[in-house]
Amino acid sequence: MEYTKLGNSDLTVSRICMGCMGFGDPHTGQHSWTIDEEHSREVLQQALELGINFFDTAIGYQNGTSEAYLGRALRDFAKREDVVVATKFPGRSPEEIAAGVTGQQHVENFLDRSLQHLGMDYVDLYIYHMWDYTTPLYEIMEGLSKAVKAGKARYVGISNCYAYQLAKANALAQRGGFPEFVSIQGHYNLIFREEEREMAKLCAEDNIAMTPYSSLAGGRLSKHPGESSKRLQEDSYAKFKYDATAQQDGVILQRVAQLAERRGVTMTEISLAWLLQKVTAPVVGATKPHHIQGAAKAVDLHLTPEETAYLEEPYVPHKLVGVMAQNTPLSAGAEQVWTVK
């Protein structure tokens, strides 16, 4: 395993981040394909044995049971100081807004709940999961600043935002004396490369770590044409993101399969080796030990410039899909409020 610094932080992270959305009680959340605690522990133990020290979860994954599974496993299998734990919080709910819960209170309340689930005193990285157009950004940034000052979070990151939003947020942090976002977790993989338009350039200039999710496109970049899996069959959100472009994406998937056969490796290794050229640490989900084994092998696979060009050449621009398409000022019914002071 290789390790690197996470952007402008002093966190040393493995080049593969273990994504924990696949862990959690399937009866308590929105995903039917997640695995129970016993099997989650097997995957997590395998990840640790492979040298992975970076783990990503969220309070929204299976109603907090993902956090709980991860916390208990890490207490049993690792020392707290040897792992980097990231979790995420959502925007304010309509009920919170109606009750007058401020952005600062919202951040504190959700972080305290996450720490309780994890059984930890702090998280290494606290991530703003989705841009909240109904809450003044100043309140969110102030809430995150208080969390860092209280020792409950070491650094802060952001997910599912536009490059201009990340740039303005960090500019506000500089003016207000708040911690800046050191990482961005966006939607980026070999068949969805829209982050290359602006986000990748901003991150390169400002040394912001890219830790993209959906790095294997919900399993599509790891399966040969015709192959299936429980997640491919049951993950309705991934189908929503990828089914509309399946034909054009299929050309790239064929090339991944061809190159994998030529190199004597798996499609997972090819797909992640490509992504590892572009980002700090892709978030890779796994529901079986061999899934994370394949991800770890990708770190040692280096593509030639010709192979990279072969994989990239068929790509055509994609429309925004998923939360980025849904979460806009228009859909939120409000204009963004940047500051309150």
Residue pairs with C-beta under 8 A, 6 or more apart in sequence:
1 14
1 15
1 16
1 50
1 51
1 52
1 296
1 299
2 14
2 15
2 299
3 12
3 13
3 14
3 15
3 53
4 12
4 13
4 15
4 280
4 281
5 11
5 12
5 13
6 12
6 13
6 84
6 125
6 155
6 182
6 183
6 209
6 211
6 280
6 281
7 182
7 183
7 203
7 207
7 208
7 209
7 280
8 180
8 182
8 206
8 207
8 208
9 125
9 154
9 155
9 182
9 183
9 209
11 84
11 124
11 125
11 154
11 155
12 53
12 84
13 53
13 54
13 84
13 280
13 281
14 51
14 52
14 53
14 54
14 281
15 276
15 280
15 281
15 299
16 52
16 54
16 272
16 281
16 282
16 284
16 292
16 295
16 296
16 298
16 299
17 52
17 54
17 55
17 56
17 86
17 211
17 281
17 282
17 283
17 284
18 44
18 47
18 52
18 54
18 55
18 56
18 283
18 284
18 286
18 292
19 56
19 213
19 283
19 284
19 285
19 286
20 40
20 55
20 56
20 57
20 61
20 66
20 67
20 69
20 70
20 285
21 31
21 34
21 57
21 58
21 61
21 66
21 285
22 31
22 33
22 34
22 35
22 40
22 231
22 285
22 286
22 287
23 34
23 35
23 37
23 40
23 43
23 44
23 57
23 61
23 62
23 65
23 66
23 69
23 70
24 31
24 34
24 40
24 61
24 62
24 63
24 65
24 66
24 69
25 34
25 36
25 62
25 63
25 65
26 32
26 33
26 34
26 35
26 36
26 62
28 62
28 63
28 65
29 61
29 62
29 63
29 65
30 62
31 62
31 234
31 235
32 234
33 230
33 231
33 234
33 235
33 287
34 62
34 66
34 287
35 43
35 287
37 69
37 72
39 287
39 288
40 69
40 70
40 73
41 69
41 72
41 73
41 76
41 77
42 289
43 286
43 287
43 288
43 289
43 291
43 292
44 55
44 69
44 70
44 73
44 74
44 77
45 73
45 77
46 289
46 292
46 293
47 55
47 286
47 292
47 296
48 77
48 78
48 83
50 292
50 293
50 296
51 296
52 292
52 296
53 78
53 82
53 83
53 84
54 83
54 84
54 86
54 281
55 70
55 74
55 83
55 84
55 85
55 86
56 86
56 87
56 88
56 127
56 185
56 211
56 283
57 66
57 67
57 70
57 85
57 86
57 87
57 88
58 66
58 67
58 87
58 88
58 89
58 127
58 129
59 67
59 87
59 88
59 89
59 90
59 110
59 113
59 114
59 117
60 88
60 90
60 129
61 67
64 113
64 114
64 117
65 117
67 87
67 114
67 117
67 118
68 117
68 118
68 119
70 85
70 118
71 117
71 118
71 119
71 120
72 119
74 80
74 83
74 85
75 119
80 120
84 124
84 125
85 118
85 120
85 123
85 124
85 125
86 123
86 124
86 125
86 126
86 127
86 157
87 114
87 118
87 123
87 125
87 126
87 127
88 126
88 127
88 128
88 129
88 159
88 185
89 106
89 107
89 110
89 111
89 114
89 126
89 127
89 128
89 129
90 110
90 129
90 130
90 132
91 106
91 129
91 130
91 131
91 132
91 133
91 134
91 135
92 101
92 103
92 106
92 132
92 134
92 135
96 106
97 134
97 135
101 109
102 139
103 132
103 135
103 136
103 138
103 139
103 140
103 142
103 143
104 139
104 142
104 143
104 146
105 143
106 135
106 139
106 140
106 143
107 140
107 143
107 144
107 146
107 147
108 143
108 146
108 147
111 123
111 126
111 147
111 152
111 153
112 152
114 123
115 121
115 122
115 123
115 152
121 151
121 152
122 151
122 152
122 153
122 154
123 152
123 153
123 154
124 153
124 154
124 155
125 153
125 154
125 155
125 156
125 157
125 182
125 183
126 144
126 147
126 152
126 153
126 155
126 156
126 157
127 156
127 157
127 158
127 159
127 183
127 185
128 140
128 144
128 156
128 157
128 158
128 159
128 161
128 181
129 159
129 160
130 159
130 160
130 323
130 327
131 160
131 161
131 162
131 165
131 327
132 140
132 332
133 327
133 328
133 329
133 332
133 334
133 335
133 336
134 332
134 333
134 334
135 337
136 337
136 338
136 339
136 340
137 168
137 169
137 172
137 336
137 337
137 338
137 339
138 172
138 176
138 338
138 339
138 340
138 341
139 340
141 169
141 172
141 173
141 176
141 178
142 176
142 178
144 153
144 156
144 178
144 179
145 176
145 177
145 178
145 179
147 153
147 156
148 154
148 155
148 156
148 179
155 179
155 182
155 183
156 179
156 180
156 181
156 182
157 181
157 182
157 183
157 184
157 185
157 209
157 211
158 166
158 169
158 181
158 183
158 184
158 185
159 184
159 185
159 186
159 213
160 185
160 186
160 187
160 323
160 324
160 327
161 169
161 184
161 186
162 198
162 199
162 324
163 197
163 198
163 199
163 201
163 202
164 198
166 181
166 184
166 199
166 202
166 208
167 202
167 206
168 338
169 181
170 180
170 181
170 206
170 208
172 178
172 338
172 339
173 179
173 180
173 181
174 180
181 208
182 208
182 209
183 208
183 209
183 210
183 211
183 280
184 199
184 203
184 208
184 209
184 210
184 211
185 211
185 212
185 213
185 283
186 195
186 199
186 210
186 212
186 213
186 324
187 194
187 195
187 212
187 213
187 214
187 241
187 321
187 322
187 324
188 194
188 195
188 196
188 210
188 212
188 214
188 215
188 275
188 278
188 279
189 212
189 214
189 215
189 216
189 217
189 221
189 271
189 275
190 217
190 221
190 252
190 256
190 271
190 274
190 275
190 311
190 312
190 315
191 217
191 220
191 221
191 242
191 245
191 249
191 252
191 253
191 315
192 214
192 217
192 241
192 242
192 318
192 321
193 312
193 315
193 318
194 317
194 318
194 320
195 210
195 212
196 278
199 210
200 210
200 278
202 208
203 209
203 210
209 279
209 280
209 281
210 278
210 279
210 280
211 279
211 280
211 281
211 282
211 283
212 275
212 279
212 282
212 283
213 283
214 238
214 241
215 221
215 271
215 272
215 275
215 282
215 283
215 284
216 222
216 268
216 271
216 272
216 284
216 285
217 238
217 241
217 242
217 249
218 231
218 232
218 235
218 238
218 239
218 241
218 242
219 229
219 231
219 232
219 235
219 238
220 232
220 238
220 242
220 249
220 253
221 253
221 256
221 267
221 268
221 271
222 266
222 267
222 268
222 271
222 294
223 229
223 232
223 267
224 257
224 267
225 250
225 253
225 254
225 257
231 238
231 287
232 238
237 322
240 321
240 322
241 321
241 322
242 249
242 321
244 321
245 318
248 314
248 316
251 314
252 311
252 314
252 315
253 267
255 310
255 311
255 314
256 267
256 270
256 271
256 311
257 267
259 270
259 307
259 310
259 311
260 266
260 267
260 269
260 270
263 269
263 270
263 301
265 297
265 301
266 294
266 297
268 291
268 294
268 295
268 298
269 294
269 297
269 298
269 301
270 298
270 301
270 303
270 311
271 298
272 282
272 284
272 295
272 298
273 298
273 301
273 302
273 303
274 303
274 308
274 311
274 312
275 282
276 282
276 298
276 299
277 303
277 308
284 291
284 292
284 295
285 291
286 292
286 295
303 311
319 325
329 335
329 336
